[in-house]
Amino acid sequence: MIQLTGAAKRYGPKVLFENLDWLITSHDRCGLVGANGSGKTTLLRVLCGQESLDSGSIVFTKGVSLGYLPQDGLTLSGRSVFAECMSVFAEVHALEKELEELMRSLSALDPASVEYRLVAERFHRVQNEIHTRDAYALEAQVGMVLGGLGFPRQEWTRRTEEFSGGWQMRIALAKLLLEKPNLLLLDEPTNHLDLEARNWLEGYLKDYPYAFVLVSHDRFFLDVTVTKIVELWNRRAYFYAGNYSQYVEQKEQRRAQLIAAHRNQQERIQQLEAFIHRFRYQATKAKQVQSRIKELERMERIEIPPEEETIHFQFPQPAPSGRVVAEFKNVSKRYGDKEVLRNVHFVIERGDRVALVGVNGAGKSTLIKLLAGVEPLSSGEYRLGHNVQPDYFAQDQYKELNPDVTLFDDLSSISESATSTQLRSLLGCFRFTEDDVFKRIGVLSGGERNRYALARMLLRPANFLLLDEPTNHLDMKAKDVLLEAIANFTGTVVFVSHDRYFIDKLASKIFEVADGGVRVYPGNYEDYLWRKQQEQEQAEEANPEKTPPPPVQPAPEESIAPKRKRVNPLVVERMRERVADLEERVARVEAEIAETERQLATFQSAAETMRLTSLLDLRRRELEGLLSEWEEASAALEAAI
């Protein structure tokens, strides 16, 4: 469909890419990756015709249709959400109007006339075109896409200008998906999506009938959707077959092979040069010397591109808190007549890494604001544990920064031990390089200031971090720095993120916020999904009338020995680890119950007795839940092996 030959693009003295040869075919599913500033967005804009090449050529197949979604900046107004999405079918609506006019013409013309025959032929062509485009299901298509991207039905009639920038980008994405161009060009399409909408988009793109090229900093999303990776690095493009995880493996293998080939070539060069120097002036060896000189001249020298710098950072480790960090008892939160949270109770313990998940509007940001003390409770009780020092990172954290100081000076003022080199390296992780570190905070965009606010937080030793979407505006390199820093952090973390990879690698508990309540699931996001699936299967078994009819049974001779579904050994090993972890936690909670009962046997004061009684009741409820989980996990493990 599109062919780039010798393509090159520069901005001033900086070369983004050069000598780029790339053929995009009709069913390619490409992920475009590379460091920030390597030219990914510029290349997408070249492909959609918004930017021109400095050299080289680009050729489009006749009739190719393109659809481009930028990172942000699109605004829509003048129509409802539903009408805006229906507007992409203007050609179909025109065909429907033409069909009506043709029907009126046919009713007025003489069936025996030539004009009637011509109109009838056009009528059949238009009718077939309408059927081909599935015109009678357009409203259903719009409803399916809007629902998948998180728009409740009651929001479909709202005017587009009433929505925030992030939701406007969702509307723009919905329009592109409904248009179904031959080539979709998506620049970070998941930036404004929650996990549910992101999961839906993954499924939609897997079934997309045409080609797409997308830029994303979500590893899991790339793993699920793409079958080819194009990496922009060091002004060149490198092509890899497979998804992102396969690209990482192939890149390491390719570099190892390149290093080995370079080493072999250097050894050969040394051998040739040694022979030439030794026999250059011997007439009997002149022919062999000339042969080796020509071999050296013909040899294409192997160059090893510089490695991308890997930066590691660790939080300053904070003072330890008490065992119980935070506790909610029957907490509710209302905004006017709207009740967001209702009778919520949970305990967060030292060292927990809690991910808050749920659809947009479920109350995740509200919950984290309650934990941070930014919002007051409507009712209930919230207790912070002994020596707990909370630190809150909001989605609009940049509003708290001093706009008149430079990044470097501000970071230096709060750093206790970091060197100048370490500070510049940390800023580099968050895309502030060279002279950027001397910019005033006030001249940065909202996204840049949020990135800086996150880097700033890494230098402050709090022991209870509350992070509301910290991965927004971060590329993979910055996410890796943040992930490693939090993984090595000895404090407690509660966070909201829409990045599946980030949640999977970090979370030790999942708090699902839904229907005004909070349900606690141990483990990471994969464990959470497994538990949800188990709950769904149990619900279907308990309500067989709601379960879909079973498939047609095979013939008697085919059903003598039913096949047992083979379970992945890695999944079995993970299930074993889960059972062992639950057994360890059960033993620990039982020991805590015994210790609390021992303390209750000795009267100290009425207040202390009430506290210990409350703690004992909490531990017993926790033990009951753990035993239930252990029984389910053990049964699942037995069934798997």
N, C-alpha and C positions, 0 to 999 in steps of 0.2 A: 504493500500500500504506500509506504513512504520509504525513500532511500536517501540517506545522507552519504556523501562522498567527499572525503578530504575536508570535512567541516571544521571551521575554527571560529572562535569568538573570544574577544578580549574587551576589557574595560580599562581604558587608559593603558598603563604599562603592564597591567596584570592579564596574563593569558589564562582564560578559564579552561578551554580545551582546544586541541588542534589535531589535525589528521584523523578525524573521527569518521569511520566508515560503519554505517549501521543500516540494516534492512529490517524494517518492521513489517511483519506479515499479518495476514488477516485474522489469525487466532493467537497472536502472541499475548502472553501475560507477563509483563515486565515490571520489575521493581528497580527503580533508579536510586542508587545509594551513593554516599560520599560525604566527606566532611562539609560543614557549613562553609559556604563561599566557594565550593568547587564548581558550581555552575549548574546544579540540578534544575532549579526553577528557571534559569535562563534557557536551558535546553528544552524544557517543556514549552516555553514561550516561542522558541524557534519552531518547534514542531507544529504549533497551532497558528503560526503566521504572525504573531505579535512582535517578534524580533527578527532581524535579518542576520545573516552570517557575514563575517568579515572576509572569509574566503571559503572555497569549496562550494558544493551545490546541494540542493534539496529538491527531490522530484516526488510529486504526488500522483498516485493512480487516479485516473479519471473517475469522477463520481464518488470519491471518498468523502465521508462526512466526519467532522471532528467536533469533540465537545471538551471544553477546558474548564476546570474548576481551580481557581487560584486559592492561595491560603486564606485570604480574607479580602475585605474591601468591597464585596458585592452588596448593593442595597436594592430592595424591591419596594414598590409602593403602587397604590391605585387599585388593587384588587384584593379579594380574599385569598387565603392560602390555597383553597381548593380551586378557585378560578385561575389563579396564577399557574398552578400545575396543569390545569386543563388547557391553558393557552399553548402548550407545546404541540397540541394536536390541531393546530389551525388548518393545516392542509386537509386533514380528515374531515373537519367541519365544513370546509369549502366543497369537498367532494359530496358530502351529504346534501348540501344546499343545491349543488348542481344536479344531483339525482332527483330531488324534488321537482326542479324546473323541467328536467327531461320527462318526468312522469306526466306533468301538465301538458307538455308539448305532444306527447304520444296520444293523450286523450283527445287532443284537438285536431290531429292530423289524420289524413285519409290513409288507412292501412295499406292501400295499394300503391301509394306514392313512393317515389325514390327518396324523398325527404324523410318519410316515416322510417324507411329501412336504415338510413344513415343515423337518425336519432336513436333507433333501437340498438344499433351496433355500439354507439357511444354509451347508451344506458347499461348494456351488459358489461362493457369494459369498466365503467365507474363502479358498478355493483360488485364486480370481482375484486377491484382494488380495495373497496371498503371491507369486504370479507377478509382479504389478505391481511389488512392492517388491524383486524379484530376490533373494528370500530364500535361494536355493540358492547364491548367490555371495557371501554376506556375509563369510565368512572370507577369500576372495580380495580383497575390497575392503579389509578391515582390513590385510592383508599389503601391499597396494599402497601404502596411505597411510603405514604405518609405515616401509616401505622408502624411500619418497620423502623422509620427514622425517629419515632418517639412523639409524633403529634397525636394527642387524644382527639377523638371525633369532635368533641365540643369546641376544639380550637380551629377546626377547618374553616369556619365562617369568619374568623377574625381577620382583620386587614393585615397585610404583610408588614406595613410600616409600624405596627404596634409591637413587633418582635425585636429582640435584641440582635446584635450583630451575629452572634453564634447561631441563633435560630434562623436568621436570614440565610446564612451559609447552608444550613440544612435544607431550606426551601430550594436554594440554587442547586444543591446536589440532587434533590428529588426530581427537579426538572430535567437535569442531565440524564438521570437513570431512565426516566420515562421516554426521553427522545431516542435513546438507544443508538447513538452514533456508531459508525464503523470503528472509530478509535476514540476511547475515553482517555483524557489526560487529566489526572487527579493529583493535585499538589497538597499533600497532607490532608486527605479527606476525613481522617478520624479526629482531627484537632478539636472539633466541636461536638463530638458524639460521646454519649455515655456507653457503658459496657454492653447494654442490651442492644442499642442501635448499632454499635460496632460489630457485635456478633451477627446481627441481621445483615449488615452490609457485606460481611465475609461470605455468607451464604449466597447473597445476590450476585456478587462478583464471580463466585465459583461457577455459577450457572449462566454467566453473561455470554451471549452467543458471538460476540465480536472481540476485537483486541482492546487491550488497555495498557497504559503505562502509568505507574503511580509512584509518588514519592511518599515515604512514610518513615517515621522513627519508631514504629511499633513492630518489634521483631515477630511477635506472634501473628500479627495481622499479615505481614509479608510471608511468613511460613505457610499460612493457610491459602493465600490468594494467588501468589505468583509462581511461575515455572521457569523464569529466567531473571538473572540479576545483571544489571549494567552498572558498573562502578566507575565513577569519575574520580581519578586520583592522579596527582602529579601531572596534570594537563592531558592525560590520556584516558581512554575508555577501555575497560576490561570486561569481557563477557563471560558469564558463568551459567551453566545449565543447572536448574533446580531452584529451590526456595532459599530463604536467607540462611538457615542453619547449614544447608549444603554448601552455600557460597562461602561461609566462614571456614568450613573444613577444606574446601577446594583451594581457597586463597592461601591457607597455611601450607597445603601440599604443593601448590604451584611455586610458592616462594622457596620451599625446601628444594624442589627440583631445580629452580633457577640458580640457587646458591651452589648446588652440586655441579650443575653444568658450567657455571662460572669458574668454579675451582678446577674442573677438568680442563677447561679451555686455557686457564692461566698456566697449568702444568704443561700443556702442549706448546703454548707460546714460549715458555722458558726453554723447553727442549729444542724447539726450532731455532731460537736466538742463540742458544749455546752452540748448536751445530754450525750455524752461520759464522759466528765469531771464531770458532776453532778452525774451520777449513776455508775461510774466505779467500785466502791467498794461495791455496794449493790448486794448481792447474788440474790435477787428476780428480778433484772434487768439485770443479766449477759447475758441472751440470746439476749435481745434487744440491749445491748451494743455491743456484738460481731457482730450482724447483721449490725449495723451502721459502725463499723470499717471496715468490708468487703466491704460495699458500698463505703466508702471513698477510699479504696485500688483499687476498680474496676473503679472508676470514672476517665474518661479521661479529664484531665484539659484543659480548653479552654484558649488559649493564644491570646492576641490581638497584632498583629504585629505593630511595630512603624509606625506612620504616616509619609508620605513623607513631608519633610520640604517645606513650601510654602514661597517664598521670594518675597517681594514687593519692588519696587524701583521707585522713582520719579525723573524726571529731575529737576535740579536746574532751577527754573522758570526765564526766561530771561527778559530783559527790553522790553517793548512793542514796536512794530513797528507801522508805519502808517497804515491806512486802506488798501491802495493798496500796496501789498508786491512786486509784480513783474508784468511787462507788456511787452508783445511782440507785435510789430507792423510790419507786413509784413516781418517777419524774414525768411531768407532762409539760407540753409547750404549745401555747396557742398564739395566733395572730388574729385578734378580733374574734370572729366566729369560727375561724378555721383552726382545727386542732391538728397540729403536725405530728406530735408525739404524745402517747397516752400510756400512763402507768408503766414506764420503762424502768427495768432494774437489771443491773449487771455489775460485775467487778472487773477492773483492769489491774493486773498484777505486775510487779517489777519485771522488766525484760520482755513483756508482751510486745508483739508487733501486730497491731490490729488494723485490718483493712475494712473500711466502711464501704459496702456495696449496696446498690439499689438503683431504681430508675431515677431519672431527673425529676426533682420535685418531691421525692420520697422523704427528704429531711436529713440527708447526709451532712450538708454544710451547716444546717441548724444544730445537729447533734455535736459537731466538732466545735461550734461556737459556744455551746453550753459548757462543754468540757474546758474551753479556754477562758470562760467567764466573761466573754464578750456579750452574750445574751443572757438575760435573767430567766430563771425557771418560772413557769406559771404555777406549778405546784410540785410537791415532792421534796426530796432531799438529795443533795450532792455533797459528797465528802472527798476532799483531797487527803492523801495519806501523809505520813510523817516525812518531813524534809523534801517534799515534792516541789520542783521548780518547773512550772509549765512554760512553754515557749510556743507561740502560735504563728503559723505562716498562712495568711489568708490569700485568696485568689487575687485580691487587689492590694497585696502587701506593700507595693511600691508607694502607696499614698502616705506611708509612715516615714519615708526617707526624706532627708534634707536635700532639696534640689540644688543648693548652691555649692556643694562640695564635690570634689572629683571622686571617682570610684576608688582609686588607689589610696587617697588620703583618708577617705571614710573607712576603708577596710583596715588601714594601718592603725586608726584610732581605737578600734575595738579588738585588735589582735594583741595577745599577750606574749606570744613566743615565736610566731611565724616570721621567717625572713622575707626580705624583699622578693627574692626569687620564688619562694613558696607562694607568696601572695599573687604574683604575676602568673604563676602556673595555675593556681586556682581560678583566677579570672579567665585564663585561656580556656579552661574546661567549659566555661559558660559563655564562650564565644566572644570574649573581650580580649583582643590581641593588640600588640604593638601600641600605637598611640591611643587606642580606645580606652586604655586604663586611666588616661588623664582627662577624659570627658567629664563634664559636670553631669550629675544625676538628672538634673532638670531637662537636659536636651535628649534624653533617651526616650524611646517609645514605651508604651505600657508593657509590652512583652519583654523588652530589654530590661526595664526596671524590675520586673518580677524575677527575671533570671538573676539579676544582681542581688536582689533581696534574699534569694535562696542561697547564693554563695556566701552572703554575709552571715546567714544563720549558721553555716557550718563552723564558724569561728567562735560561736557563743556557747559556753558549757552549761546548757540546761539539761535536766534529766527526764523531762516529759515533753516530747516533741509532738505537736499537733499540726499536721501538714494537710492543707486543703488543695488538692491537685498540684503537687509540687512538680510533676513531670510535664505540665503544660509548657510549651515554648522551649523544651529541651531536646537536643538531638541525642543520638544513641551514646555518643561519647560522654556527654554531660550526665545522662541517665546512669551510665556505668559508674561514674565517679560518685554520684549520689547514692546509688545502690550499694556500692562497696563501703562507703562511709557509714551508712545506716546499719549494714550487716555487722560491722565491727563495733558498733556503738553499744555501750553497756547500759544505757538508759532504756526508757520505754517510749514507744512510738505509736501514735494513732494517725492514720492517713487515709485520704481519699485519692484514688487514682483510677483512670480509665485505661491504663496500660496493663494488659494481661500478664506480660512477661515480668513487669516490675512487681505486680502483686504476687505472682507465683513464687518469685525468688525471695521475697521479703516477708510475706505475711505468715504469722504463726496462728492467728485467729481471724475469722471472718465474722464481722457484725453485719447481718443483713437488715437493712432498714426498709420496712414495707408495712403498709396499712397501719401506720401510727405506732408500730412496735419495733423491737429490736430482738432478733434471734441470733444466738451465738453458735458458731460452728468452729470446731478446732481444725487446724491445718491451713493449707494455702488454698488458692482459688480452685485448683483441680480437685482437692478434697471436698471443697464446698459443692462443686458441681456433682460429684459422685453422691454426696449425701442427698442433694436435691432430687437426683434421679431415683435413689432408693425410696425417698418419701413419695414420689410420684407413683412408683410401682406399687408401693403398699396401699396408696389411696385407690388405685385401680383395682387391686385385689379386694379391698374392702367394699368397693362399689362396682360389682361386676356388670350391673346394668348400664353403666356409663362407659364400659370398656368396649372398644371397637370389636366387631365380630372376628372370631379366629379365622386364619386362612384355611383354604380348602385342604383337607387331609389327603396325603398320598394314598395310592392304592395299597391294599393289604401287604403285597409282597415287598413294597418299598418301605413299609413302616415297621418291619420286624425288629430292626436294630437302630433305634433313633440315634442320630449323631450328637455327641456332646460338643458344645461350643468350646473351642480352644481359647484359653485366656493367655494373654501376653505374659511371659515370665517376668518382665519388668514390673507389670501391674501387680502380679502375685507378690513379688518382693516388696513392693511399696505397701501392699496390704499387710504383710507380715510386720513391717516396720511400724505401721499404724497400730496394730494390735499390741506390739511390745511397748509402744509409747503410752497407749491407754493403760496398760497394766502398771507401768511405772507411775503414772499420774494417780491411778486408783490407790496404790500403796502410799504415795505421798499424802493424799488427802485423808486416808484412814489414819495415818500417823498424826496429822494435824488435828483431827477430831479427838484422838486419844489424848493429845497434849492439852487441848482446850478443856476437855472433861476433867483432866487432872487439875488444871488451874481453877475450875469452878468448884472443886471439892474444898478449896481453902478460901474462905470469905475475906475479901479485902475492903470492898466498899460497895454500896448499892449501884453506883454508876458503873464500876468495873464489872459487876455481875451482869448488869443489863448488856454491856458491850460484849462480854464473852458469850452470853446466851444468844445474842443476835448473830455473832460470828459462827457459833456452833450450828445454828439453824441454816445459815448460808452454806457452810461446808457440807452439811448433810444433803442439802438440795443439789450441790455440785457433785457429790458422790453418787447420788441417784442417777443424775444425767450421765456421768462417766460410765457407770455400770451398764446403763442402757446402750450407750455407744459401743462399749466393749463387746456386749452380746451380739449386736448387729454386725460389727466388724469381724468377730470370730466366725459367725455363721457364714458371712460372705466369703471369708478365706477358705473355710471348709468346702464350700460349694465350688470354689475356683480350682482347688487342688484335688 
